[in-house]
């Protein structure tokens, strides 16, 4: 197996008296979808936010491309090629999809117009539409504000933005939680396309059918600690749920 592209090792994180992570670990290999699962309060979102620089860890180590790194904020994570789609999507509702795609990375006109601060909206829209088409994201009107779009379209825009700028890893926190059947199907297909294009995806979810459909590996958190690393083709959904609840103990390599 290839060397991991990203590892979190023995991460500890407390908020006051609440210890959210108690030596949690996560391993991500190149060009795979790894699902991070666990019951409510297991520490999934906290681990992701700690890895991408939202929360500083109290202790532990993050290793990227085989070298220890310290990620102070999400901007530093993005510089490493790591993008995150949080549950709130972080989209600006009153502007259009292309403006959201380039939010914080705006393209300026060349020459004097650029120096005067004029945005090249036509170029941003062209490049956004290319990315939407490449990823299969269906946006009927790319000039309409995001506020007028469906939950599935918004999720597609957020994922497309992350994929456009990521070069290594994309974290997706419950990307289908508020979507209908058709919209969920589109997002799952999009996750598969992202992997096919060479990126790794960390999917945070507790929807077992979706996890078994798209994940290459499943890492299980329980009470702030990784308790198992499993392959969907080798275990059942009941096995994963048993690991989540502590009914069955697995070694971290997947053995019982």
C-alpha atoms as a printed R data frame, in Angstrom:
    type eleno elety resid chain resno       x      y       z
1   ATOM     1    CA   UNK     A     1   0.000  0.000   0.000
2   ATOM     2    CA   UNK     A     2   1.177  3.538  -0.751
3   ATOM     3    CA   UNK     A     3   2.359  5.784   2.033
4   ATOM     4    CA   UNK     A     4  -0.373  7.888   3.661
5   ATOM     5    CA   UNK     A     5  -0.792 11.384   2.278
6   ATOM     6    CA   UNK     A     6  -2.217 12.670   5.582
7   ATOM     7    CA   UNK     A     7  -2.157 11.327   9.131
8   ATOM     8    CA   UNK     A     8  -3.455 12.582  12.432
9   ATOM     9    CA   UNK     A     9  -1.714 10.782  15.266
10  ATOM    10    CA   UNK     A    10  -2.985 10.598  18.832
11  ATOM    11    CA   UNK     A    11  -4.788 13.946  18.728
12  ATOM    12    CA   UNK     A    12  -6.048 15.242  22.070
13  ATOM    13    CA   UNK     A    13  -8.461 18.171  22.236
14  ATOM    14    CA   UNK     A    14 -10.454 19.511  25.185
15  ATOM    15    CA   UNK     A    15 -12.970 22.331  25.479
16  ATOM    16    CA   UNK     A    16 -12.919 23.299  29.119
17  ATOM    17    CA   UNK     A    17 -13.707 20.137  31.071
18  ATOM    18    CA   UNK     A    18 -15.017 18.293  28.017
19  ATOM    19    CA   UNK     A    19 -12.410 16.070  26.385
20  ATOM    20    CA   UNK     A    20 -13.621 15.765  22.792
21  ATOM    21    CA   UNK     A    21 -10.621 13.840  21.457
22  ATOM    22    CA   UNK     A    22  -8.702 11.357  23.582
23  ATOM    23    CA   UNK     A    23  -5.835 10.343  21.338
24  ATOM    24    CA   UNK     A    24  -7.783 10.175  18.063
25  ATOM    25    CA   UNK     A    25  -6.049  9.158  14.845
26  ATOM    26    CA   UNK     A    26  -6.917  9.307  11.147
27  ATOM    27    CA   UNK     A    27  -5.072  7.936   8.117
28  ATOM    28    CA   UNK     A    28  -5.723  9.041   4.533
29  ATOM    29    CA   UNK     A    29  -4.098  7.336   1.540
30  ATOM    30    CA   UNK     A    30  -3.733  8.850  -1.950
31  ATOM    31    CA   UNK     A    31  -6.796  8.745  -4.201
32  ATOM    32    CA   UNK     A    32  -9.172  7.006  -1.798
33  ATOM    33    CA   UNK     A    33 -12.484  7.750  -0.144
34  ATOM    34    CA   UNK     A    34 -12.142  7.115   3.576
35  ATOM    35    CA   UNK     A    35 -15.306  7.396   5.653
36  ATOM    36    CA   UNK     A    36 -14.972  8.719   9.194
37  ATOM    37    CA   UNK     A    37 -17.890  7.368  11.213
38  ATOM    38    CA   UNK     A    38 -19.020  7.341  14.811
39  ATOM    39    CA   UNK     A    39 -21.997  8.023  17.001
40  ATOM    40    CA   UNK     A    40 -22.981 11.580  17.956
41  ATOM    41    CA   UNK     A    41 -20.278 12.971  20.230
42  ATOM    42    CA   UNK     A    42 -17.620 10.538  18.970
43  ATOM    43    CA   UNK     A    43 -15.426 13.466  17.870
44  ATOM    44    CA   UNK     A    44 -15.705 13.277  14.080
45  ATOM    45    CA   UNK     A    45 -16.210 16.976  13.343
46  ATOM    46    CA   UNK     A    46 -13.777 18.014  16.083
47  ATOM    47    CA   UNK     A    47 -11.066 15.798  14.608
48  ATOM    48    CA   UNK     A    48 -11.598 17.252  11.147
49  ATOM    49    CA   UNK     A    49 -11.592 20.830  12.432
50  ATOM    50    CA   UNK     A    50  -8.398 20.117  14.360
51  ATOM    51    CA   UNK     A    51  -6.680 18.621  11.316
52  ATOM    52    CA   UNK     A    52  -7.578 21.573   9.055
53  ATOM    53    CA   UNK     A    53  -6.568 24.246  11.549
54  ATOM    54    CA   UNK     A    54  -9.891 25.447  12.970
55  ATOM    55    CA   UNK     A    55  -8.956 24.182  16.451
56  ATOM    56    CA   UNK     A    56  -5.357 23.816  17.689
57  ATOM    57    CA   UNK     A    57  -4.725 20.336  19.161
58  ATOM    58    CA   UNK     A    58  -3.709 20.098  22.803
59  ATOM    59    CA   UNK     A    59  -1.297 17.332  21.848
60  ATOM    60    CA   UNK     A    60  -0.637 14.888  19.047
61  ATOM    61    CA   UNK     A    61   0.880 15.163  15.595
62  ATOM    62    CA   UNK     A    62  -0.275 15.843  12.036
63  ATOM    63    CA   UNK     A    63   1.852 14.352   9.247
64  ATOM    64    CA   UNK     A    64   1.451 15.484   5.629
65  ATOM    65    CA   UNK     A    65   3.330 13.796   2.792
66  ATOM    66    CA   UNK     A    66   5.484 12.026   5.359
67  ATOM    67    CA   UNK     A    67   6.536 15.165   7.243
68  ATOM    68    CA   UNK     A    68   5.191 16.573  10.519
69  ATOM    69    CA   UNK     A    69   3.342 19.849  10.010
70  ATOM    70    CA   UNK     A    70   1.630 22.424  12.199
71  ATOM    71    CA   UNK     A    71  -1.539 23.847  10.616
72  ATOM    72    CA   UNK     A    72  -2.527 27.038  12.402
73  ATOM    73    CA   UNK     A    73  -5.627 27.890  10.363
74  ATOM    74    CA   UNK     A    74  -7.680 26.754   7.342
75  ATOM    75    CA   UNK     A    75  -5.690 29.071   5.060
76  ATOM    76    CA   UNK     A    76  -2.522 27.103   5.827
77  ATOM    77    CA   UNK     A    77  -4.434 23.872   5.164
78  ATOM    78    CA   UNK     A    78  -5.496 25.238   1.776
79  ATOM    79    CA   UNK     A    79  -1.886 26.093   0.962
80  ATOM    80    CA   UNK     A    80  -1.076 22.405   1.470
81  ATOM    81    CA   UNK     A    81  -3.856 21.412  -0.923
82  ATOM    82    CA   UNK     A    82  -6.457 20.507   1.730
83  ATOM    83    CA   UNK     A    83  -9.991 21.865   1.331
84  ATOM    84    CA   UNK     A    84 -13.032 21.351   3.546
85  ATOM    85    CA   UNK     A    85 -16.772 21.380   2.900
86  ATOM    86    CA   UNK     A    86 -18.295 22.101   6.308
87  ATOM    87    CA   UNK     A    87 -21.926 21.387   7.141
88  ATOM    88    CA   UNK     A    88 -22.841 25.079   6.849
89  ATOM    89    CA   UNK     A    89 -21.218 25.143   3.356
90  ATOM    90    CA   UNK     A    90 -19.803 28.664   3.959
91  ATOM    91    CA   UNK     A    91 -21.435 30.034   0.821
92  ATOM    92    CA   UNK     A    92 -22.369 33.702   0.380
93  ATOM    93    CA   UNK     A    93 -26.094 33.481  -0.394
94  ATOM    94    CA   UNK     A    94 -26.522 36.830  -2.130
95  ATOM    95    CA   UNK     A    95 -23.903 36.315  -4.852
96  ATOM    96    CA   UNK     A    96 -23.823 33.919  -7.796
97  ATOM    97    CA   UNK     A    97 -22.040 30.533  -8.017
98  ATOM    98    CA   UNK     A    98 -18.972 31.831  -9.854
99  ATOM    99    CA   UNK     A    99 -18.424 34.559  -7.254
100 ATOM   100    CA   UNK     A   100 -18.659 31.893  -4.566
101 ATOM   101    CA   UNK     A   101 -16.212 29.668  -6.432
102 ATOM   102    CA   UNK     A   102 -13.633 32.466  -6.429
103 ATOM   103    CA   UNK     A   103 -14.476 33.961  -3.029
104 ATOM   104    CA   UNK     A   104 -11.143 35.090  -1.582
105 ATOM   105    CA   UNK     A   105  -9.392 34.103  -4.823
106 ATOM   106    CA   UNK     A   106 -10.937 36.648  -7.179
107 ATOM   107    CA   UNK     A   107  -9.586 37.058 -10.713
108 ATOM   108    CA   UNK     A   108  -8.727 40.636 -11.620
109 ATOM   109    CA   UNK     A   109  -8.653 42.246 -15.055
110 ATOM   110    CA   UNK     A   110  -5.247 42.654 -16.598
111 ATOM   111    CA   UNK     A   111  -3.496 45.999 -16.906
112 ATOM   112    CA   UNK     A   112  -4.850 49.205 -15.412
113 ATOM   113    CA   UNK     A   113  -8.319 47.808 -14.732
114 ATOM   114    CA   UNK     A   114  -6.841 45.141 -12.487
115 ATOM   115    CA   UNK     A   115  -4.740 47.677 -10.637
116 ATOM   116    CA   UNK     A   116  -7.884 49.707 -10.053
117 ATOM   117    CA   UNK     A   117  -9.559 46.683  -8.464
118 ATOM   118    CA   UNK     A   118 -11.943 45.626 -11.236
119 ATOM   119    CA   UNK     A   119 -12.942 41.953 -11.133
120 ATOM   120    CA   UNK     A   120 -12.885 39.852 -14.285
121 ATOM   121    CA   UNK     A   121 -16.368 38.423 -13.760
122 ATOM   122    CA   UNK     A   122 -16.555 36.961 -17.258
123 ATOM   123    CA   UNK     A   123 -13.398 34.902 -16.731
124 ATOM   124    CA   UNK     A   124 -14.540 33.702 -13.303
125 ATOM   125    CA   UNK     A   125 -17.895 32.646 -14.743
126 ATOM   126    CA   UNK     A   126 -16.231 30.849 -17.658
127 ATOM   127    CA   UNK     A   127 -13.880 28.922 -15.402
128 ATOM   128    CA   UNK     A   128 -16.661 28.105 -12.933
129 ATOM   129    CA   UNK     A   129 -18.891 26.739 -15.679
130 ATOM   130    CA   UNK     A   130 -15.995 24.586 -16.914
131 ATOM   131    CA   UNK     A   131 -15.561 23.127 -13.429
132 ATOM   132    CA   UNK     A   132 -19.285 22.512 -12.986
133 ATOM   133    CA   UNK     A   133 -19.365 20.689 -16.320
134 ATOM   134    CA   UNK     A   134 -16.230 18.664 -15.522
135 ATOM   135    CA   UNK     A   135 -17.651 17.535 -12.197
136 ATOM   136    CA   UNK     A   136 -21.208 17.008 -13.408
137 ATOM   137    CA   UNK     A   137 -22.672 19.737 -11.171
138 ATOM   138    CA   UNK     A   138 -25.962 20.894 -12.709
139 ATOM   139    CA   UNK     A   139 -26.536 24.642 -12.323
140 ATOM   140    CA   UNK     A   140 -29.326 25.933 -14.566
141 ATOM   141    CA   UNK     A   141 -28.581 29.650 -14.130
142 ATOM   142    CA   UNK     A   142 -25.035 30.516 -13.096
143 ATOM   143    CA   UNK     A   143 -25.931 34.209 -12.859
144 ATOM   144    CA   UNK     A   144 -28.607 33.687 -10.166
145 ATOM   145    CA   UNK     A   145 -27.798 34.242  -6.475
146 ATOM   146    CA   UNK     A   146 -27.103 31.098  -4.470
147 ATOM   147    CA   UNK     A   147 -30.021 31.998  -2.167
148 ATOM   148    CA   UNK     A   148 -32.416 31.018  -4.985
149 ATOM   149    CA   UNK     A   149 -30.918 27.537  -5.427
150 ATOM   150    CA   UNK     A   150 -31.832 24.152  -4.007
151 ATOM   151    CA   UNK     A   151 -29.923 22.412  -1.235
152 ATOM   152    CA   UNK     A   152 -28.439 19.978  -3.719
153 ATOM   153    CA   UNK     A   153 -27.228 22.765  -5.997
154 ATOM   154    CA   UNK     A   154 -25.665 24.591  -3.052
155 ATOM   155    CA   UNK     A   155 -23.932 21.412  -1.940
156 ATOM   156    CA   UNK     A   156 -22.661 20.892  -5.486
157 ATOM   157    CA   UNK     A   157 -21.253 24.425  -5.593
158 ATOM   158    CA   UNK     A   158 -19.507 23.995  -2.235
159 ATOM   159    CA   UNK     A   159 -17.988 20.670  -3.292
160 ATOM   160    CA   UNK     A   160 -16.964 22.026  -6.700
161 ATOM   161    CA   UNK     A   161 -15.244 24.971  -5.029
162 ATOM   162    CA   UNK     A   162 -13.322 22.652  -2.707
163 ATOM   163    CA   UNK     A   163 -12.339 20.304  -5.532
164 ATOM   164    CA   UNK     A   164 -11.284 23.169  -7.803
165 ATOM   165    CA   UNK     A   165  -8.755 24.447  -5.301
166 ATOM   166    CA   UNK     A   166  -7.699 21.210  -3.578
167 ATOM   167    CA   UNK     A   167  -4.666 19.335  -4.860
168 ATOM   168    CA   UNK     A   168  -4.472 16.591  -2.230
169 ATOM   169    CA   UNK     A   169  -7.431 16.055   0.135
170 ATOM   170    CA   UNK     A   170 -11.062 17.162   0.410
171 ATOM   171    CA   UNK     A   171 -12.941 16.807   3.710
172 ATOM   172    CA   UNK     A   172 -16.737 16.600   3.439
173 ATOM   173    CA   UNK     A   173 -18.745 16.863   6.663
174 ATOM   174    CA   UNK     A   174 -22.172 15.195   6.303
175 ATOM   175    CA   UNK     A   175 -22.597 16.347   2.672
176 ATOM   176    CA   UNK     A   176 -25.988 14.646   2.166
177 ATOM   177    CA   UNK     A   177 -27.558 15.265   5.581
178 ATOM   178    CA   UNK     A   178 -30.246 17.703   4.394
179 ATOM   179    CA   UNK     A   179 -30.760 16.433   0.841
180 ATOM   180    CA   UNK     A   180 -33.482 14.474  -0.914
181 ATOM   181    CA   UNK     A   181 -33.003 11.195  -2.756
182 ATOM   182    CA   UNK     A   182 -32.072 12.621  -6.163
183 ATOM   183    CA   UNK     A   183 -29.794 15.292  -4.708
184 ATOM   184    CA   UNK     A   184 -28.077 12.712  -2.501
185 ATOM   185    CA   UNK     A   185 -27.447 10.498  -5.536
186 ATOM   186    CA   UNK     A   186 -25.831 13.425  -7.362
187 ATOM   187    CA   UNK     A   187 -23.519 14.172  -4.420
188 ATOM   188    CA   UNK     A   188 -22.439 10.528  -4.087
189 ATOM   189    CA   UNK     A   189 -21.649 10.407  -7.792
190 ATOM   190    CA   UNK     A   190 -19.695 13.624  -7.394
191 ATOM   191    CA   UNK     A   191 -17.627 12.089  -4.583
192 ATOM   192    CA   UNK     A   192 -16.697  9.197  -6.873
193 ATOM   193    CA   UNK     A   193 -15.688 11.624  -9.633
194 ATOM   194    CA   UNK     A   194 -13.465 13.519  -7.216
195 ATOM   195    CA   UNK     A   195 -11.555 10.337  -6.378
196 ATOM   196    CA   UNK     A   196 -11.264  9.444 -10.073
197 ATOM   197    CA   UNK     A   197  -9.613 12.798 -10.680
198 ATOM   198    CA   UNK     A   198  -6.808 11.968  -8.264
199 ATOM   199    CA   UNK     A   199  -7.897 13.492  -4.958
200 ATOM   200    CA   UNK     A   200  -8.472 11.818  -1.615
201 ATOM   201    CA   UNK     A   201 -11.832 12.342   0.088
202 ATOM   202    CA   UNK     A   202 -12.586 12.121   3.795
203 ATOM   203    CA   UNK     A   203 -16.336 11.608   4.144
204 ATOM   204    CA   UNK     A   204 -17.774 12.293   7.597
205 ATOM   205    CA   UNK     A   205 -21.085 10.476   7.856
206 ATOM   206    CA   UNK     A   206 -23.245  8.131   9.876
207 ATOM   207    CA   UNK     A   207 -25.357  7.067   6.910
208 ATOM   208    CA   UNK     A   208 -24.176  3.472   6.562
209 ATOM   209    CA   UNK     A   209 -25.652  2.668   3.111
210 ATOM   210    CA   UNK     A   210 -23.944  5.742   1.637
211 ATOM   211    CA   UNK     A   211 -20.676  4.907   3.382
212 ATOM   212    CA   UNK     A   212 -20.700  1.360   2.032
213 ATOM   213    CA   UNK     A   213 -21.496  2.623  -1.450
214 ATOM   214    CA   UNK     A   214 -18.614  5.073  -1.887
215 ATOM   215    CA   UNK     A   215 -15.925  4.378   0.737
216 ATOM   216    CA   UNK     A   216 -12.738  2.399   0.161
217 ATOM   217    CA   UNK     A   217 -12.068  2.305   3.905
218 ATOM   218    CA   UNK     A   218 -13.996  3.109   7.062
219 ATOM   219    CA   UNK     A   219 -12.358  4.562  10.154
220 ATOM   220    CA   UNK     A   220 -14.464  4.351  13.304
221 ATOM   221    CA   UNK     A   221 -14.304  6.832  16.184
222 ATOM   222    CA   UNK     A   222 -15.733  6.077  19.588
223 ATOM   223    CA   UNK     A   223 -15.506  8.433  22.577
224 ATOM   224    CA   UNK     A   224 -12.780 10.498  20.919
225 ATOM   225    CA   UNK     A   225 -10.564  7.575  19.890
226 ATOM   226    CA   UNK     A   226 -10.137  5.564  16.683
227 ATOM   227    CA   UNK     A   227 -11.278  2.029  17.454
228 ATOM   228    CA   UNK     A   228 -11.195  0.403  14.002
229 ATOM   229    CA   UNK     A   229 -10.073  0.777  10.390
230 ATOM   230    CA   UNK     A   230 -12.260 -1.441   8.196
231 ATOM   231    CA   UNK     A   231 -12.814 -2.274   4.523
232 ATOM   232    CA   UNK     A   232 -16.463 -2.350   3.428
233 ATOM   233    CA   UNK     A   233 -15.998 -5.498   1.342
234 ATOM   234    CA   UNK     A   234 -14.725 -7.375   4.408
235 ATOM   235    CA   UNK     A   235 -17.328 -6.359   7.008
236 ATOM   236    CA   UNK     A   236 -21.060 -5.771   7.319
237 ATOM   237    CA   UNK     A   237 -22.954 -2.654   8.342
238 ATOM   238    CA   UNK     A   238 -23.728 -4.446  11.589
239 ATOM   239    CA   UNK     A   239 -19.991 -4.852  12.220
240 ATOM   240    CA   UNK     A   240 -19.421 -1.119  11.790
241 ATOM   241    CA   UNK     A   241 -22.318 -0.231  14.071
242 ATOM   242    CA   UNK     A   242 -20.988 -2.711  16.647
243 ATOM   243    CA   UNK     A   243 -17.593 -0.986  16.530
244 ATOM   244    CA   UNK     A   244 -19.271  2.410  16.927
245 ATOM   245    CA   UNK     A   245 -21.171  1.293  19.996
246 ATOM   246    CA   UNK     A   246 -18.415 -0.812  21.550
247 ATOM   247    CA   UNK     A   247 -20.380 -4.049  21.194
248 ATOM   248    CA   UNK     A   248 -17.488 -5.533  19.185
249 ATOM   249    CA   UNK     A   249 -13.816 -4.694  19.602
250 ATOM   250    CA   UNK     A   250 -11.632 -4.540  16.510
251 ATOM   251    CA   UNK     A   251  -7.915 -4.057  16.225
252 ATOM   252    CA   UNK     A   252  -7.067 -0.860  14.341
253 ATOM   253    CA   UNK     A   253  -6.076 -2.936  11.295
254 ATOM   254    CA   UNK     A   254  -9.600 -4.346  11.140
255 ATOM   255    CA   UNK     A   255  -9.095 -7.660  12.927
256 ATOM   256    CA   UNK     A   256 -11.291 -8.636  15.856
